[in-house]
Amino acid sequence: MKITTFMIAGCFCFGVAAHSSAARKADKDPNIIMIMSDDQGWGDVGFNGNTEIITPNLDKMAENGVRFDRFYAAAPLCSPTRGSCLTGRYPFRYGILAAHTGGMRTGETTVAEMLKKEGYATGFFGKWHMGWVRMEDASTRGYFSPPSLHGYDEWFATSSAVPTWDPGITPKGWTGFGSGKKDLGGEPWKGGFPYVHNGEEVRDNIRGDDSRVIMDRVIPFIKENKDKPFLATVWFHTPHEPCVAGEEYLKMYPKAGKRRQHYYGCITAMDEQIGRLRAELRKLGIEKNTILFFCSDNGPADGLAKKGIASAGPFKGYKHTMYEGGLLVPACAEWPGVIEPGTTTEVRCSTVDFVPTIGNLTGYKFKSTLPIDGIDLMPVINGEVSERGKDLFFGYRRLYQGTDGKVLISGDYKLVTTAAKGGGETFLYDLKNDPGETTDLSKKMPERFDVMLSKRDEIETSCQLSRDGADYKY
C-alpha cells in the first residue's frame, strides 16, 4: 500500500475485497485530495480548448495525467453534486435535491468516515453547502450539519457562496442574491466572517483572493500529515458569483470587458493556488504517492453563460438545466508514476465515481447491502474498459416551484425531463450522433423511449426507498 494524494473532482451494491492494481504498486495507503471548483463550465479551462482563460496549472495537471472528456456532475447545481462526491450515491438517494433544501444526513457513510476507519487524517476546506456550519445560522432552508458530523477532524468552511475576493465583504455593484437588489458594496457579507474553523468563527487572514485564503489552510494540514495517509477535500468558491478578481489578475486580461476580467481573473487566481498545491506536494516528496482529482460541481452560471462570459463549450444548456451544458464539467486527474501522462477518455464518468474508486484504492470494505451508484475509475483511466457498463441517473427537484428535472443516460442515449418551473417536457437524444441535443427521437424511437423511461423509474424508486430509510436508521 502507499501514501498517495487524491484531489477531487443504475444502483448496485459495491463490495471491495482488496486494493486495486494501482494501489498495490505503492507501499503505503494513498493520500486523497478531492478538488472542486464552483460553477466552472466545461469550456472554462485551457485543457478543454479555451484559449483566453489562463489556467497553466490545471492544463499541466491534465497533461501529466488523465483528461476526462465526458465527466458529469450528479446534478446541474451545487449541493446535490457535493453530496455525491462524498457518498458515491445519487442525490435522490441521500435526499439533497437542490441547494439550501436539506443537509447531509448523519446516517450516510461519507468518504471521510470511510477513510478514518482506515487510519487517515481527514480535512475539509472551502464551500460546504450541505448544511449550515454554524448552528445559530440554521433556518428553515436546510439545517445544521457541518463537516465535523461527517468524518472530518479538521475543517475550515463556509455554509455557502462568498465573493471570490475579500470573502467577508460585499463587492461594489453587487445586486444579486442576498442584496435585495440594492448595491450593498462595502457592507459585510453574511455578517462579515463567513468562515468557521473547527466550530470557531474565523477573523484572521480572510482578505484578498478567496482561493488563496483556502489554500493557506490546506498546506499546513498536508505538511502536518505528510508522513501518514490523509484525505483533503478542497472545494473552492470560484467562479461562483459574486466573481471578483484582484488587480493583478484583472491586468492579465486587458482586452476583456469588466465582468469577463473578473470571471477569468478569479479562475486564474484559483489555478495559481492549485499550482501552489502541486508544487508543495513535490517539495514534500509525496507527489508520486498522490492522486489528484479535479472537477467542477455543475455547468456555468445561467446569467454568465447567457451573456457569453462563462462557457459550456459546444454543449447545450448551463447550470439548472438537464442538458449536457448543465451536467458536463471539466475534469482531470494526476498521479505521477501510476496514471500515464497524456491519457484521455470519453467514457462517461461522474462525481458518484469518486467513492468507489477511493474505496478500491484503499481496500475499504463496503457494506454489501449499501447501494453505491458509481464505478471504479481506475480501469477507465488505465484503458481496461472502453464503456461505462451501467446507466447514469441525474436529478434536480424543487417541488414548491414545480421543478422536477431528471435524466437517464444509457449507452449513448439520453432521456431528459427538463427542469422547468411548473413542469418540464421529456425528450430522447442520441449523444453520439447529436451531442448538441438538437433532435428529439422520442417519436421516432418509441420503444427505446419507453424502455428508458421504465429504467429511470426503476432507479428513482430505488432512490426513494433509500431516502425513506431503507439503507440505515437516522
C-alpha positions as CSV (number, residue, x, y, z in Angstrom):
1,M,0.0,0.0,0.0
2,K,1.2,3.6,-0.5
3,I,1.0,7.3,0.6
4,T,-0.8,9.0,-2.3
5,T,-2.8,12.2,-2.6
6,F,-6.1,12.3,-4.5
7,M,-7.7,15.7,-5.5
8,I,-11.1,15.6,-6.4
9,A,-13.5,16.4,-8.6
10,G,-28.3,2.4,-12.0
11,C,-27.8,1.2,-8.5
12,F,-25.6,-1.6,-7.3
13,C,-24.2,-2.8,-4.0
14,F,-20.5,-2.4,-4.1
15,G,-18.1,-4.7,-2.3
16,V,-14.3,-4.4,-2.1
17,A,-12.2,-7.3,-1.1
18,A,-8.7,-6.0,-1.8
19,H,-6.7,-3.0,-3.1
20,S,-6.9,-2.2,-6.8
21,S,-3.8,-3.0,-9.0
22,A,-3.0,0.7,-8.9
23,A,-2.8,0.8,-5.2
24,R,-0.7,-2.4,-5.0
25,K,2.0,-0.6,-6.9
26,A,2.5,1.6,-3.8
27,D,3.9,0.6,-0.4
28,K,1.5,2.8,1.7
29,D,-2.1,3.8,1.5
30,P,-2.6,6.7,-1.0
31,N,-3.4,10.2,0.2
32,I,-6.6,11.5,-1.2
33,I,-7.2,15.2,-2.3
34,M,-10.6,16.0,-3.8
35,I,-10.6,19.4,-5.5
36,M,-13.7,21.0,-6.9
37,S,-14.4,24.4,-8.4
38,D,-17.9,26.0,-8.3
39,D,-20.0,26.8,-11.4
40,Q,-17.0,26.4,-13.8
41,G,-18.3,25.4,-17.2
42,W,-16.8,22.6,-19.4
43,G,-15.3,25.3,-21.6
44,D,-13.9,27.4,-18.9
45,V,-10.4,25.9,-18.8
46,G,-7.5,25.7,-21.1
47,F,-7.3,21.9,-21.3
48,N,-10.7,21.8,-22.9
49,G,-9.7,24.2,-25.6
50,N,-10.3,27.7,-24.1
51,T,-7.5,29.9,-25.4
52,E,-8.5,33.0,-23.4
53,I,-8.6,31.8,-19.8
54,I,-5.1,31.4,-18.3
55,T,-5.0,28.0,-16.5
56,P,-1.5,26.7,-16.8
57,N,-1.5,24.6,-13.7
58,L,-4.8,22.8,-14.4
59,D,-3.6,22.3,-18.0
60,K,-0.3,20.8,-16.7
61,M,-2.2,18.6,-14.3
62,A,-4.4,17.2,-17.2
63,E,-1.3,16.9,-19.4
64,N,0.5,15.0,-16.8
65,G,-2.4,12.6,-16.0
66,V,-5.8,12.0,-17.5
67,R,-8.4,14.3,-19.0
68,F,-12.0,13.2,-18.7
69,D,-13.8,14.5,-21.8
70,R,-17.2,13.3,-20.7
71,F,-17.4,13.8,-17.0
72,Y,-20.7,14.5,-15.4
73,A,-21.8,16.3,-12.2
74,A,-24.5,14.3,-10.4
75,A,-26.8,17.3,-10.7
76,P,-26.9,20.7,-12.5
77,L,-26.3,22.6,-9.3
78,C,-24.0,22.6,-6.3
79,S,-25.4,20.9,-3.1
80,P,-26.7,17.7,-4.7
81,T,-23.4,17.2,-6.6
82,R,-21.3,17.8,-3.5
83,G,-23.1,15.0,-1.6
84,S,-22.5,12.6,-4.5
85,C,-18.7,13.2,-4.2
86,L,-18.8,12.2,-0.6
87,T,-21.2,9.2,-0.7
88,G,-20.9,7.7,-4.2
89,R,-24.7,7.9,-4.3
90,Y,-27.2,9.8,-6.4
91,P,-28.7,12.9,-4.8
92,F,-32.2,11.5,-5.0
93,R,-30.9,8.6,-2.8
94,Y,-29.5,10.6,0.1
95,G,-32.0,13.4,-0.1
96,I,-30.3,16.7,-1.1
97,L,-32.3,17.5,-4.2
98,A,-31.4,21.2,-4.6
99,A,-29.4,24.0,-2.9
100,H,-30.5,25.1,0.6
101,T,-33.1,22.4,0.8
102,G,-31.5,19.9,3.2
103,G,-28.2,18.8,4.7
104,M,-26.1,15.7,4.7
105,R,-27.7,13.1,6.9
106,T,-25.5,11.6,9.6
107,G,-26.8,8.2,8.5
108,E,-24.9,8.5,5.2
109,T,-21.4,7.0,5.1
110,T,-19.0,9.6,3.7
111,V,-15.6,9.2,2.2
112,A,-14.2,10.9,5.3
113,E,-15.8,8.4,7.6
114,M,-14.6,5.5,5.3
115,L,-11.0,6.7,5.4
116,K,-11.0,7.4,9.1
117,K,-11.6,3.7,9.7
118,E,-8.5,3.1,7.5
119,G,-6.4,5.4,9.7
120,Y,-6.5,8.5,7.6
121,A,-6.3,12.1,8.8
122,T,-9.3,14.0,7.3
123,G,-9.6,17.6,6.4
124,F,-12.2,19.8,4.7
125,F,-11.5,23.2,3.2
126,G,-13.8,25.7,1.4
127,K,-17.5,25.7,0.5
128,W,-19.5,23.0,2.3
129,H,-23.1,23.8,1.2
130,M,-24.6,20.6,2.7
131,G,-25.9,22.1,5.9
132,W,-25.1,25.1,8.0
133,V,-21.7,25.2,9.6
134,R,-22.9,27.4,12.4
135,M,-25.9,26.3,14.5
136,E,-27.1,29.8,15.0
137,D,-27.4,30.3,11.2
138,A,-29.6,27.3,10.7
139,S,-33.0,28.3,9.3
140,T,-36.0,26.9,7.5
141,R,-33.8,26.3,4.5
142,G,-31.5,23.4,5.4
143,Y,-30.2,22.5,8.9
144,F,-27.0,22.4,11.0
145,S,-24.8,19.7,9.6
146,P,-21.1,20.8,9.5
147,P,-18.2,18.7,8.2
148,S,-17.4,17.6,11.7
149,L,-20.6,15.5,11.8
150,H,-19.4,13.6,8.7
151,G,-15.9,12.4,9.4
152,Y,-13.8,15.5,9.1
153,D,-11.4,16.1,12.0
154,E,-10.0,19.4,10.6
155,W,-12.3,21.8,8.8
156,F,-12.3,25.4,7.5
157,A,-15.6,26.0,5.8
158,T,-18.4,28.4,4.8
159,S,-22.0,27.3,4.6
160,S,-22.4,28.6,1.0
161,A,-21.2,31.2,-1.5
162,V,-18.8,34.1,-0.8
163,P,-17.2,36.7,-3.0
164,T,-14.1,35.3,-4.7
165,W,-12.1,38.3,-3.5
166,D,-12.4,39.6,0.1
167,P,-15.0,36.9,1.0
168,G,-16.3,38.8,4.0
169,I,-17.1,42.0,2.1
170,T,-20.0,42.6,-0.4
171,P,-18.5,43.7,-3.7
172,K,-19.3,47.1,-5.1
173,G,-22.1,47.0,-7.5
174,W,-23.4,43.6,-6.3
175,T,-27.2,43.4,-6.6
176,G,-27.6,39.7,-6.9
177,F,-28.9,37.1,-4.4
178,G,-28.9,38.3,-0.8
179,S,-28.8,42.0,-1.7
180,G,-32.5,42.8,-2.1
181,K,-31.5,44.3,-5.4
182,K,-29.6,47.1,-3.6
183,D,-26.0,47.9,-4.1
184,L,-24.5,47.0,-0.7
185,G,-20.9,47.3,-1.8
186,G,-18.6,47.5,1.2
187,E,-21.1,46.1,3.6
188,P,-20.3,42.8,5.5
189,W,-21.1,39.6,3.5
190,K,-23.2,37.3,5.7
191,G,-22.0,39.0,8.9
192,G,-18.5,39.7,7.6
193,F,-16.9,36.5,8.9
194,P,-18.4,33.6,6.8
195,Y,-15.6,31.1,7.6
196,V,-15.7,28.7,10.5
197,H,-12.7,26.7,11.6
198,N,-13.4,23.7,13.7
199,G,-16.6,25.3,15.1
200,E,-15.0,28.8,15.8
201,E,-15.6,31.9,13.7
202,V,-12.5,33.0,11.7
203,R,-11.4,36.6,11.8
204,D,-7.8,36.5,10.6
205,N,-6.4,36.0,7.1
206,I,-9.6,36.2,5.2
207,R,-8.8,39.2,3.0
208,G,-7.8,39.1,-0.7
209,D,-8.2,36.1,-3.0
210,D,-10.5,33.6,-1.6
211,S,-8.8,30.6,-3.2
212,R,-5.5,31.7,-1.5
213,V,-7.4,32.0,1.8
214,I,-8.5,28.4,1.4
215,M,-5.1,27.1,0.3
216,D,-3.4,28.8,3.3
217,R,-5.3,26.3,5.4
218,V,-4.8,23.3,3.2
219,I,-1.0,23.5,3.0
220,P,-0.4,23.3,6.8
221,F,-2.8,20.3,7.0
222,I,-0.8,18.5,4.4
223,K,2.6,19.3,6.0
224,E,1.3,18.1,9.4
225,N,0.1,14.8,7.9
226,K,2.7,14.2,5.2
227,D,4.0,11.1,6.9
228,K,0.7,9.3,7.2
229,P,-2.2,8.9,4.8
230,F,-4.6,11.8,4.6
231,L,-7.8,13.0,2.9
232,A,-8.0,16.6,2.0
233,T,-11.3,17.8,0.4
234,V,-10.7,21.2,-1.2
235,W,-13.8,22.9,-2.6
236,F,-13.2,26.4,-4.0
237,H,-15.9,29.0,-4.3
238,T,-14.5,30.1,-7.7
239,P,-16.0,31.1,-10.1
240,H,-19.4,31.2,-8.4
241,E,-20.8,34.7,-8.3
242,P,-20.0,37.2,-6.9
243,C,-17.0,36.9,-9.2
244,V,-14.3,39.3,-8.1
245,A,-10.6,39.3,-9.1
246,G,-7.7,41.2,-7.6
247,E,-6.0,43.9,-9.6
248,E,-3.0,41.7,-10.6
249,Y,-5.4,39.2,-12.2
250,L,-7.6,41.8,-13.9
251,K,-4.4,43.1,-15.6
252,M,-3.9,39.7,-17.2
253,Y,-7.0,40.3,-19.4
254,P,-6.6,43.9,-20.7
255,K,-8.8,43.4,-23.7
256,A,-11.7,41.7,-21.9
257,G,-14.8,43.6,-20.6
258,K,-15.1,44.2,-16.8
259,R,-17.3,41.2,-16.0
260,R,-15.2,38.9,-18.1
261,Q,-12.0,40.2,-16.5
262,H,-13.3,39.3,-13.1
263,Y,-14.6,35.9,-14.2
264,Y,-11.4,34.9,-16.0
265,G,-9.3,36.6,-13.3
266,C,-10.7,34.6,-10.4
267,I,-10.3,31.4,-12.3
268,T,-6.7,32.2,-12.9
269,A,-6.2,33.0,-9.2
270,M,-7.7,29.6,-8.3
271,D,-5.4,27.9,-10.9
272,E,-2.5,29.6,-9.2
273,Q,-3.4,28.1,-5.9
274,I,-3.7,24.6,-7.5
275,G,-0.2,25.1,-8.8
276,R,0.9,26.1,-5.3
277,L,-0.5,22.8,-4.0
278,R,1.1,20.7,-6.8
279,A,4.4,22.4,-6.0
280,E,4.1,21.7,-2.3
281,L,3.5,18.0,-2.9
282,R,6.7,17.9,-4.9
283,K,8.6,19.9,-2.3
284,L,7.5,17.4,0.3
285,G,8.4,14.5,-1.9
286,I,4.9,12.9,-1.9
287,E,3.7,13.7,-5.4
288,K,4.3,10.1,-6.6
289,N,2.2,9.0,-3.7
290,T,-0.6,11.3,-4.6
291,I,-3.6,11.0,-6.9
292,L,-5.3,14.3,-7.7
293,F,-8.8,14.7,-9.0
294,F,-10.3,18.0,-10.2
295,C,-13.8,18.8,-11.4
296,S,-16.5,21.4,-11.2
297,D,-19.8,20.9,-9.4
298,N,-22.0,21.8,-12.4
299,G,-22.2,23.8,-15.6
300,P,-21.6,27.6,-15.8
301,A,-24.0,30.0,-14.1
302,D,-27.1,30.8,-16.1
303,G,-26.7,34.6,-16.4
304,L,-23.0,34.5,-17.2
305,A,-23.4,31.8,-19.8
306,K,-26.3,33.6,-21.4
307,K,-24.0,36.7,-21.7
308,G,-21.3,34.6,-23.3
309,I,-18.9,35.2,-20.4
310,A,-18.9,31.6,-19.0
311,S,-18.8,28.6,-21.3
312,A,-20.2,25.1,-21.6
313,G,-18.1,24.6,-24.7
314,P,-20.0,23.2,-27.6
315,F,-22.8,21.8,-25.4
316,K,-26.4,23.0,-24.9
317,G,-27.5,24.4,-21.6
318,Y,-26.0,25.7,-18.4
319,K,-26.5,25.5,-14.6
320,H,-30.0,24.5,-13.5
321,T,-30.7,22.7,-16.9
322,M,-30.7,19.0,-17.5
323,Y,-28.9,19.4,-20.9
324,E,-25.2,18.5,-21.3
325,G,-24.1,22.0,-20.6
326,G,-25.6,21.9,-17.1
327,L,-24.1,18.5,-16.3
328,L,-20.8,18.1,-18.2
329,V,-17.9,19.6,-16.3
330,P,-14.2,20.0,-16.7
331,A,-12.3,17.2,-15.0
332,C,-8.9,15.7,-14.8
333,A,-6.7,13.5,-12.5
334,E,-3.0,13.3,-11.9
335,W,-1.0,10.5,-10.2
336,P,2.7,10.6,-11.3
337,G,4.0,7.1,-11.9
338,V,0.6,5.5,-12.0
339,I,-1.5,7.4,-14.5
340,E,0.1,7.6,-17.9
341,P,0.7,11.2,-18.9
342,G,-1.4,12.4,-21.8
343,T,-4.3,10.0,-21.1
344,T,-7.7,11.0,-22.3
345,T,-11.0,9.2,-22.1
346,E,-14.5,9.7,-23.5
347,V,-16.0,7.1,-21.2
348,R,-18.9,8.7,-19.4
349,C,-17.8,9.2,-15.8
350,S,-19.4,11.1,-12.9
351,T,-18.9,12.5,-9.4
352,V,-20.6,9.4,-8.0
353,D,-17.5,7.5,-9.1
354,F,-15.1,9.1,-6.6
355,V,-16.1,7.0,-3.6
356,P,-15.9,3.5,-5.2
357,T,-12.6,4.5,-6.8
358,I,-11.2,5.6,-3.4
359,G,-12.7,2.5,-1.8
360,N,-10.8,0.2,-4.2
361,L,-7.6,2.2,-3.8
362,T,-7.6,1.9,0.0
363,G,-9.1,-1.5,0.5
364,Y,-12.2,-0.2,2.2
365,K,-14.9,-2.9,2.5
366,F,-18.4,-1.5,1.6
367,K,-21.4,-2.9,3.3
368,S,-22.9,-5.5,0.9
369,T,-26.4,-4.0,1.4
370,L,-25.5,-0.4,0.8
371,P,-26.4,0.9,-2.7
372,I,-23.4,2.6,-4.3
373,D,-24.1,4.2,-7.7
374,G,-20.6,4.9,-9.0
375,I,-17.9,2.8,-10.7
376,D,-14.2,2.4,-10.1
377,L,-12.5,5.0,-12.3
378,M,-9.1,3.2,-12.4
379,P,-10.0,0.7,-15.1
380,V,-11.3,3.6,-17.2
381,I,-8.1,5.6,-16.6
382,N,-5.9,2.5,-17.3
383,G,-7.8,1.8,-20.6
384,E,-9.0,-1.5,-19.3
385,V,-12.6,-0.6,-20.2
386,S,-14.0,1.5,-23.1
387,E,-17.6,1.8,-21.9
388,R,-19.1,2.7,-18.5
389,G,-21.1,-0.5,-18.4
390,K,-24.0,0.9,-16.4
391,D,-26.6,3.6,-16.6
392,L,-26.3,7.1,-15.1
393,F,-29.1,9.0,-13.4
394,F,-29.3,12.7,-12.6
395,G,-31.9,14.8,-10.8
396,Y,-32.8,18.2,-9.6
397,R,-36.0,18.9,-7.7
398,R,-37.8,21.9,-6.1
399,L,-41.4,20.8,-6.0
400,Y,-42.7,24.0,-4.4
401,Q,-41.7,25.7,-7.7
402,G,-42.9,22.7,-9.8
403,T,-39.3,21.9,-10.8
404,D,-38.5,18.2,-11.3
405,G,-35.7,17.6,-13.8
406,K,-34.4,14.1,-14.4
407,V,-32.0,12.4,-16.8
408,L,-31.1,8.8,-17.6
409,I,-28.1,8.1,-19.8
410,S,-28.0,4.5,-21.1
411,G,-25.2,3.9,-23.5
412,D,-25.2,6.8,-25.9
413,Y,-28.9,7.6,-25.4
414,K,-30.2,10.3,-23.0
415,L,-33.7,10.6,-21.7
416,V,-34.3,14.2,-20.5
417,T,-37.1,15.6,-18.4
418,T,-36.4,19.3,-18.4
419,A,-36.1,21.2,-15.1
420,A,-38.8,23.8,-15.9
421,K,-40.8,25.6,-13.3
422,G,-44.3,24.3,-13.5
423,G,-43.3,21.0,-15.1
424,G,-41.0,20.1,-17.9
425,E,-41.1,18.0,-21.1
426,T,-39.4,14.7,-21.8
427,F,-37.1,14.1,-24.8
428,L,-34.8,11.4,-26.1
429,Y,-31.4,12.3,-27.6
430,D,-28.6,10.3,-29.3
431,L,-25.5,11.8,-27.7
432,K,-23.1,10.0,-30.0
433,N,-24.6,11.5,-33.2
434,D,-26.2,14.5,-31.7
435,P,-24.1,15.8,-28.7
436,G,-25.7,19.2,-29.0
437,E,-29.1,17.7,-28.2
438,T,-30.9,19.2,-31.2
439,T,-33.1,16.4,-32.4
440,D,-35.7,14.7,-30.2
441,L,-36.1,11.0,-31.0
442,S,-39.0,10.2,-28.7
443,K,-41.5,9.9,-31.5
444,K,-39.1,8.1,-33.9
445,M,-37.9,5.6,-31.3
446,P,-41.0,5.0,-29.1
447,E,-39.8,1.6,-27.9
448,R,-36.4,2.9,-26.7
449,F,-38.1,5.8,-25.2
450,D,-40.4,3.6,-23.2
451,V,-37.6,1.2,-22.1
452,M,-35.5,4.1,-20.9
453,L,-38.5,5.7,-19.1
454,S,-39.0,2.3,-17.3
455,K,-35.3,2.1,-16.4
456,R,-35.4,5.7,-15.0
457,D,-38.5,5.0,-12.9
458,E,-36.9,1.8,-11.5
459,I,-33.8,3.8,-10.4
460,E,-35.9,6.6,-9.0
461,T,-38.0,4.1,-7.0
462,S,-34.8,2.6,-5.6
463,C,-33.6,6.1,-4.6
464,Q,-36.8,6.8,-2.9
465,L,-36.6,3.7,-0.8
466,S,-33.1,4.7,0.3
467,R,-34.3,8.3,1.0
468,D,-37.1,6.9,3.1
469,G,-34.9,4.8,5.3
470,A,-34.2,1.5,3.6
471,D,-30.4,1.8,3.9
472,Y,-30.0,2.9,7.5
473,K,-31.7,4.3,10.6
474,Y,-31.3,8.0,11.2
